Protein backbone atom coordinates (compact mmCIF):
# COMPACT_ATOMS: atom_id res chain seq x y z
CA UNK A 1 0.00 0.00 0.00
CA UNK A 2 1.33 3.39 -0.90
CA UNK A 3 1.99 5.77 1.97
CA UNK A 4 -0.37 8.74 2.13
CA UNK A 5 0.73 12.09 3.50
CA UNK A 6 -1.10 15.18 4.64
CA UNK A 7 -1.34 18.56 2.99
CA UNK A 8 -1.86 21.90 4.68
CA UNK A 9 -4.18 24.43 3.06
CA UNK A 10 -3.77 28.20 3.00
CA UNK A 11 -5.90 31.11 1.88
CA UNK A 12 -6.23 31.67 -1.85
CA UNK A 13 -3.40 33.61 -3.47
CA UNK A 14 -4.25 36.69 -5.55
CA UNK A 15 -4.86 36.20 -9.27
CA UNK A 16 -2.57 37.77 -11.82
CA UNK A 17 -4.23 40.61 -13.71
CA UNK A 18 -3.41 42.46 -16.87
CA UNK A 19 -3.60 46.20 -17.44
CA UNK A 20 -7.11 47.48 -16.80
CA UNK A 21 -7.84 44.63 -14.39
CA UNK A 22 -8.42 41.92 -17.03
CA UNK A 23 -8.28 38.62 -15.19
CA UNK A 24 -6.27 36.03 -17.12
CA UNK A 25 -6.55 33.21 -14.61
CA UNK A 26 -9.80 32.12 -13.03
CA UNK A 27 -9.67 30.72 -9.52
CA UNK A 28 -10.65 27.06 -9.50
CA UNK A 29 -10.99 24.72 -6.56
CA UNK A 30 -8.75 21.68 -6.72
CA UNK A 31 -7.92 18.78 -4.43
CA UNK A 32 -4.32 17.79 -3.75
CA UNK A 33 -3.08 14.55 -2.21
CA UNK A 34 0.33 13.24 -1.25
CA UNK A 35 0.62 9.54 -2.01
CA UNK A 36 4.06 7.99 -1.69
CA UNK A 37 6.43 10.33 -3.53
CA UNK A 38 3.65 11.80 -5.69
CA UNK A 39 1.55 14.93 -5.34
CA UNK A 40 -1.78 14.24 -7.05
CA UNK A 41 -4.32 16.82 -8.20
CA UNK A 42 -8.01 16.54 -9.04
CA UNK A 43 -9.66 19.43 -10.86
CA UNK A 44 -12.62 19.90 -13.23
CA UNK A 45 -12.90 22.34 -16.14
CA UNK A 46 -16.49 21.83 -17.38
CA UNK A 47 -16.49 24.99 -19.53
CA UNK A 48 -14.01 23.30 -21.86
CA UNK A 49 -16.78 21.13 -23.36
CA UNK A 50 -20.23 22.49 -22.52
CA UNK A 51 -23.32 20.51 -23.48
CA UNK A 52 -24.98 23.76 -24.57
CA UNK A 53 -22.24 24.28 -27.17
CA UNK A 54 -24.25 22.99 -30.12
CA UNK A 55 -21.34 22.80 -32.55
CA UNK A 56 -19.17 20.87 -30.11
CA UNK A 57 -22.00 18.45 -29.31
CA UNK A 58 -22.84 17.93 -33.00
CA UNK A 59 -19.21 17.08 -33.71
CA UNK A 60 -19.06 14.67 -30.79
CA UNK A 61 -22.30 12.90 -31.70
CA UNK A 62 -21.14 12.56 -35.32
CA UNK A 63 -18.29 10.34 -34.13
CA UNK A 64 -15.60 12.96 -34.69
CA UNK A 65 -12.80 12.77 -32.18
CA UNK A 66 -12.49 15.66 -29.72
CA UNK A 67 -9.02 16.27 -28.28
CA UNK A 68 -8.45 18.07 -25.02
CA UNK A 69 -4.94 19.20 -24.16
CA UNK A 70 -4.01 20.16 -20.60
CA UNK A 71 -0.80 21.85 -19.43
CA UNK A 72 -0.36 21.78 -15.66
CA UNK A 73 2.39 23.94 -14.16
CA UNK A 74 3.49 23.84 -10.53
CA UNK A 75 4.71 26.99 -8.78
CA UNK A 76 5.95 27.91 -5.35
CA UNK A 77 4.26 31.07 -4.11
CA UNK A 78 6.47 34.12 -4.50
CA UNK A 79 8.72 32.55 -7.13
CA UNK A 80 8.56 33.14 -10.89
CA UNK A 81 10.16 29.91 -12.12
CA UNK A 82 7.98 26.86 -12.64
CA UNK A 83 8.83 23.79 -10.57
CA UNK A 84 7.39 21.28 -12.99
CA UNK A 85 5.26 21.18 -16.14
CA UNK A 86 3.04 18.22 -17.02
CA UNK A 87 0.95 17.65 -20.13
CA UNK A 88 -2.11 15.46 -20.39
CA UNK A 89 -4.04 14.59 -23.56
CA UNK A 90 -7.65 13.40 -23.33
CA UNK A 91 -9.56 12.03 -26.32
CA UNK A 92 -13.34 11.64 -26.32
CA UNK A 93 -15.25 10.00 -29.17
CA UNK A 94 -18.43 8.09 -29.97
CA UNK A 95 -17.67 4.48 -30.95
CA UNK A 96 -20.46 3.41 -33.33
CA UNK A 97 -19.36 -0.23 -33.24
CA UNK A 98 -19.57 -0.55 -29.48
CA UNK A 99 -22.36 2.07 -29.27
CA UNK A 100 -20.54 3.78 -26.44
CA UNK A 101 -18.33 6.79 -25.88
CA UNK A 102 -14.72 6.28 -24.97
CA UNK A 103 -12.48 8.62 -23.03
CA UNK A 104 -8.75 8.00 -23.37
CA UNK A 105 -6.21 9.72 -21.13
CA UNK A 106 -2.56 9.94 -22.16
CA UNK A 107 0.39 11.08 -20.06
CA UNK A 108 4.01 11.06 -21.29
CA UNK A 109 5.29 8.70 -18.59
CA UNK A 110 2.29 6.36 -18.33
CA UNK A 111 0.33 3.94 -20.47
CA UNK A 112 -2.87 5.34 -21.98
CA UNK A 113 -6.07 4.61 -20.04
CA UNK A 114 -9.32 4.12 -21.96
CA UNK A 115 -12.76 4.12 -20.33
CA UNK A 116 -16.16 3.54 -21.91
CA UNK A 117 -19.44 5.32 -21.14
CA UNK A 118 -22.96 4.71 -22.38
CA UNK A 119 -24.12 8.29 -21.79
CA UNK A 120 -22.64 11.31 -23.56
CA UNK A 121 -22.84 13.62 -20.55
CA UNK A 122 -21.12 11.08 -18.29
CA UNK A 123 -18.30 10.76 -20.82
CA UNK A 124 -17.92 14.54 -21.00
CA UNK A 125 -17.63 14.84 -17.22
CA UNK A 126 -14.83 12.26 -17.29
CA UNK A 127 -13.05 14.05 -20.14
CA UNK A 128 -13.05 17.49 -18.51
CA UNK A 129 -11.96 16.21 -15.08
CA UNK A 130 -8.31 15.57 -14.31
CA UNK A 131 -8.66 12.87 -11.65
CA UNK A 132 -5.67 12.35 -9.37
CA UNK A 133 -3.13 13.45 -11.95
CA UNK A 134 0.50 13.31 -10.77
CA UNK A 135 1.83 16.85 -10.92
CA UNK A 136 5.04 16.72 -8.87
CA UNK A 137 7.37 14.56 -6.80
CA UNK A 138 6.89 15.19 -3.11
CA UNK A 139 10.62 14.71 -2.54
CA UNK A 140 11.30 17.66 -4.87
CA UNK A 141 9.24 20.04 -2.72
CA UNK A 142 10.10 21.69 0.60
CA UNK A 143 7.91 21.00 3.60
CA UNK A 144 6.23 23.27 6.11
CA UNK A 145 3.86 26.27 5.94
CA UNK A 146 6.58 28.56 4.59
CA UNK A 147 6.71 26.54 1.35
CA UNK A 148 3.32 27.16 -0.27
CA UNK A 149 2.52 25.72 -3.69
CA UNK A 150 -0.20 26.05 -6.31
CA UNK A 151 -0.80 24.96 -9.90
CA UNK A 152 -1.97 26.66 -13.05
CA UNK A 153 -3.80 24.83 -15.83
CA UNK A 154 -4.22 25.85 -19.46
CA UNK A 155 -6.70 23.57 -21.24
CA UNK A 156 -7.50 23.60 -24.95
CA UNK A 157 -10.18 21.91 -27.03
CA UNK A 158 -9.01 20.74 -30.43
CA UNK A 159 -5.84 22.83 -30.70
CA UNK A 160 -4.62 23.21 -34.27
CA UNK A 161 -1.08 22.17 -33.39
CA UNK A 162 0.36 20.36 -30.42
CA UNK A 163 3.06 22.04 -28.39
CA UNK A 164 1.88 25.63 -28.84
CA UNK A 165 1.45 26.01 -25.10
CA UNK A 166 5.22 25.73 -24.65
CA UNK A 167 7.57 28.72 -24.75
CA UNK A 168 8.43 29.58 -28.33
CA UNK A 169 11.57 28.15 -29.86
CA UNK A 170 14.48 30.54 -30.10
CA UNK A 171 13.85 32.03 -26.67
CA UNK A 172 17.21 32.39 -24.98
CA UNK A 173 17.88 30.41 -21.83
CA UNK A 174 18.62 33.53 -19.81
CA UNK A 175 15.62 35.33 -21.20
CA UNK A 176 13.38 32.36 -20.37
CA UNK A 177 14.58 32.36 -16.77
CA UNK A 178 14.05 36.08 -16.44
CA UNK A 179 10.46 36.10 -17.71
CA UNK A 180 7.97 36.81 -14.95
CA UNK A 181 5.02 34.50 -14.31
CA UNK A 182 2.74 37.26 -15.49
CA UNK A 183 4.55 37.80 -18.79
CA UNK A 184 4.68 34.07 -19.47
CA UNK A 185 0.97 33.68 -18.90
CA UNK A 186 0.07 36.64 -21.10
CA UNK A 187 2.03 35.09 -23.96
CA UNK A 188 0.61 31.61 -23.42
CA UNK A 189 -2.96 32.83 -23.13
CA UNK A 190 -2.80 34.97 -26.27
CA UNK A 191 -1.25 32.18 -28.33
CA UNK A 192 -3.63 29.55 -26.97
CA UNK A 193 -6.81 31.49 -27.69
CA UNK A 194 -5.73 31.86 -31.30
CA UNK A 195 -5.12 28.19 -32.04
CA UNK A 196 -7.93 26.26 -30.35
CA UNK A 197 -11.71 26.03 -30.43
CA UNK A 198 -11.80 26.77 -26.71
CA UNK A 199 -9.19 27.77 -24.14
CA UNK A 200 -9.60 27.77 -20.36
CA UNK A 201 -6.92 29.08 -17.98
CA UNK A 202 -7.22 28.57 -14.22
CA UNK A 203 -5.20 28.85 -11.04
CA UNK A 204 -5.87 26.39 -8.26
CA UNK A 205 -7.26 27.33 -4.89
CA UNK A 206 -6.64 26.83 -2.06
CA UNK A 207 -2.85 26.72 -2.19
CA UNK A 208 -1.18 23.95 -0.19
CA UNK A 209 1.97 22.90 1.60
CA UNK A 210 3.41 19.54 2.61
CA UNK A 211 3.09 18.93 6.32
CA UNK A 212 6.43 18.45 8.12
CA UNK A 213 7.01 14.87 9.23
C-alpha positions as CSV (number, residue, x, y, z in Angstrom):
1,X,0.0,0.0,0.0
2,X,1.3,3.4,-0.9
3,X,2.0,5.8,2.0
4,X,-0.4,8.7,2.1
5,X,0.7,12.1,3.5
6,X,-1.1,15.2,4.6
7,X,-1.3,18.6,3.0
8,X,-1.9,21.9,4.7
9,X,-4.2,24.4,3.1
10,X,-3.8,28.2,3.0
11,X,-5.9,31.1,1.9
12,X,-6.2,31.7,-1.9
13,X,-3.4,33.6,-3.5
14,X,-4.2,36.7,-5.5
15,X,-4.9,36.2,-9.3
16,X,-2.6,37.8,-11.8
17,X,-4.2,40.6,-13.7
18,X,-3.4,42.5,-16.9
19,X,-3.6,46.2,-17.4
20,X,-7.1,47.5,-16.8
21,X,-7.8,44.6,-14.4
22,X,-8.4,41.9,-17.0
23,X,-8.3,38.6,-15.2
24,X,-6.3,36.0,-17.1
25,X,-6.6,33.2,-14.6
26,X,-9.8,32.1,-13.0
27,X,-9.7,30.7,-9.5
28,X,-10.6,27.1,-9.5
29,X,-11.0,24.7,-6.6
30,X,-8.7,21.7,-6.7
31,X,-7.9,18.8,-4.4
32,X,-4.3,17.8,-3.7
33,X,-3.1,14.5,-2.2
34,X,0.3,13.2,-1.2
35,X,0.6,9.5,-2.0
36,X,4.1,8.0,-1.7
37,X,6.4,10.3,-3.5
38,X,3.7,11.8,-5.7
39,X,1.6,14.9,-5.3
40,X,-1.8,14.2,-7.0
41,X,-4.3,16.8,-8.2
42,X,-8.0,16.5,-9.0
43,X,-9.7,19.4,-10.9
44,X,-12.6,19.9,-13.2
45,X,-12.9,22.3,-16.1
46,X,-16.5,21.8,-17.4
47,X,-16.5,25.0,-19.5
48,X,-14.0,23.3,-21.9
49,X,-16.8,21.1,-23.4
50,X,-20.2,22.5,-22.5
51,X,-23.3,20.5,-23.5
52,X,-25.0,23.8,-24.6
53,X,-22.2,24.3,-27.2
54,X,-24.2,23.0,-30.1
55,X,-21.3,22.8,-32.6
56,X,-19.2,20.9,-30.1
57,X,-22.0,18.4,-29.3
58,X,-22.8,17.9,-33.0
59,X,-19.2,17.1,-33.7
60,X,-19.1,14.7,-30.8
61,X,-22.3,12.9,-31.7
62,X,-21.1,12.6,-35.3
63,X,-18.3,10.3,-34.1
64,X,-15.6,13.0,-34.7
65,X,-12.8,12.8,-32.2
66,X,-12.5,15.7,-29.7
67,X,-9.0,16.3,-28.3
68,X,-8.5,18.1,-25.0
69,X,-4.9,19.2,-24.2
70,X,-4.0,20.2,-20.6
71,X,-0.8,21.8,-19.4
72,X,-0.4,21.8,-15.7
73,X,2.4,23.9,-14.2
74,X,3.5,23.8,-10.5
75,X,4.7,27.0,-8.8
76,X,5.9,27.9,-5.4
77,X,4.3,31.1,-4.1
78,X,6.5,34.1,-4.5
79,X,8.7,32.6,-7.1
80,X,8.6,33.1,-10.9
81,X,10.2,29.9,-12.1
82,X,8.0,26.9,-12.6
83,X,8.8,23.8,-10.6
84,X,7.4,21.3,-13.0
85,X,5.3,21.2,-16.1
86,X,3.0,18.2,-17.0
87,X,0.9,17.7,-20.1
88,X,-2.1,15.5,-20.4
89,X,-4.0,14.6,-23.6
90,X,-7.6,13.4,-23.3
91,X,-9.6,12.0,-26.3
92,X,-13.3,11.6,-26.3
93,X,-15.3,10.0,-29.2
94,X,-18.4,8.1,-30.0
95,X,-17.7,4.5,-30.9
96,X,-20.5,3.4,-33.3
97,X,-19.4,-0.2,-33.2
98,X,-19.6,-0.5,-29.5
99,X,-22.4,2.1,-29.3
100,X,-20.5,3.8,-26.4
101,X,-18.3,6.8,-25.9
102,X,-14.7,6.3,-25.0
103,X,-12.5,8.6,-23.0
104,X,-8.8,8.0,-23.4
105,X,-6.2,9.7,-21.1
106,X,-2.6,9.9,-22.2
107,X,0.4,11.1,-20.1
108,X,4.0,11.1,-21.3
109,X,5.3,8.7,-18.6
110,X,2.3,6.4,-18.3
111,X,0.3,3.9,-20.5
112,X,-2.9,5.3,-22.0
113,X,-6.1,4.6,-20.0
114,X,-9.3,4.1,-22.0
115,X,-12.8,4.1,-20.3
116,X,-16.2,3.5,-21.9
117,X,-19.4,5.3,-21.1
118,X,-23.0,4.7,-22.4
119,X,-24.1,8.3,-21.8
120,X,-22.6,11.3,-23.6
121,X,-22.8,13.6,-20.5
122,X,-21.1,11.1,-18.3
123,X,-18.3,10.8,-20.8
124,X,-17.9,14.5,-21.0
125,X,-17.6,14.8,-17.2
126,X,-14.8,12.3,-17.3
127,X,-13.1,14.0,-20.1
128,X,-13.0,17.5,-18.5
129,X,-12.0,16.2,-15.1
130,X,-8.3,15.6,-14.3
131,X,-8.7,12.9,-11.6
132,X,-5.7,12.3,-9.4
133,X,-3.1,13.5,-11.9
134,X,0.5,13.3,-10.8
135,X,1.8,16.9,-10.9
136,X,5.0,16.7,-8.9
137,X,7.4,14.6,-6.8
138,X,6.9,15.2,-3.1
139,X,10.6,14.7,-2.5
140,X,11.3,17.7,-4.9
141,X,9.2,20.0,-2.7
142,X,10.1,21.7,0.6
143,X,7.9,21.0,3.6
144,X,6.2,23.3,6.1
145,X,3.9,26.3,5.9
146,X,6.6,28.6,4.6
147,X,6.7,26.5,1.4
148,X,3.3,27.2,-0.3
149,X,2.5,25.7,-3.7
150,X,-0.2,26.0,-6.3
151,X,-0.8,25.0,-9.9
152,X,-2.0,26.7,-13.1
153,X,-3.8,24.8,-15.8
154,X,-4.2,25.9,-19.5
155,X,-6.7,23.6,-21.2
156,X,-7.5,23.6,-25.0
157,X,-10.2,21.9,-27.0
158,X,-9.0,20.7,-30.4
159,X,-5.8,22.8,-30.7
160,X,-4.6,23.2,-34.3
161,X,-1.1,22.2,-33.4
162,X,0.4,20.4,-30.4
163,X,3.1,22.0,-28.4
164,X,1.9,25.6,-28.8
165,X,1.5,26.0,-25.1
166,X,5.2,25.7,-24.6
167,X,7.6,28.7,-24.7
168,X,8.4,29.6,-28.3
169,X,11.6,28.2,-29.9
170,X,14.5,30.5,-30.1
171,X,13.8,32.0,-26.7
172,X,17.2,32.4,-25.0
173,X,17.9,30.4,-21.8
174,X,18.6,33.5,-19.8
175,X,15.6,35.3,-21.2
176,X,13.4,32.4,-20.4
177,X,14.6,32.4,-16.8
178,X,14.0,36.1,-16.4
179,X,10.5,36.1,-17.7
180,X,8.0,36.8,-14.9
181,X,5.0,34.5,-14.3
182,X,2.7,37.3,-15.5
183,X,4.5,37.8,-18.8
184,X,4.7,34.1,-19.5
185,X,1.0,33.7,-18.9
186,X,0.1,36.6,-21.1
187,X,2.0,35.1,-24.0
188,X,0.6,31.6,-23.4
189,X,-3.0,32.8,-23.1
190,X,-2.8,35.0,-26.3
191,X,-1.3,32.2,-28.3
192,X,-3.6,29.6,-27.0
193,X,-6.8,31.5,-27.7
194,X,-5.7,31.9,-31.3
195,X,-5.1,28.2,-32.0
196,X,-7.9,26.3,-30.3
197,X,-11.7,26.0,-30.4
198,X,-11.8,26.8,-26.7
199,X,-9.2,27.8,-24.1
200,X,-9.6,27.8,-20.4
201,X,-6.9,29.1,-18.0
202,X,-7.2,28.6,-14.2
203,X,-5.2,28.9,-11.0
204,X,-5.9,26.4,-8.3
205,X,-7.3,27.3,-4.9
206,X,-6.6,26.8,-2.1
207,X,-2.9,26.7,-2.2
208,X,-1.2,23.9,-0.2
209,X,2.0,22.9,1.6
210,X,3.4,19.5,2.6
211,X,3.1,18.9,6.3
212,X,6.4,18.5,8.1
213,X,7.0,14.9,9.2
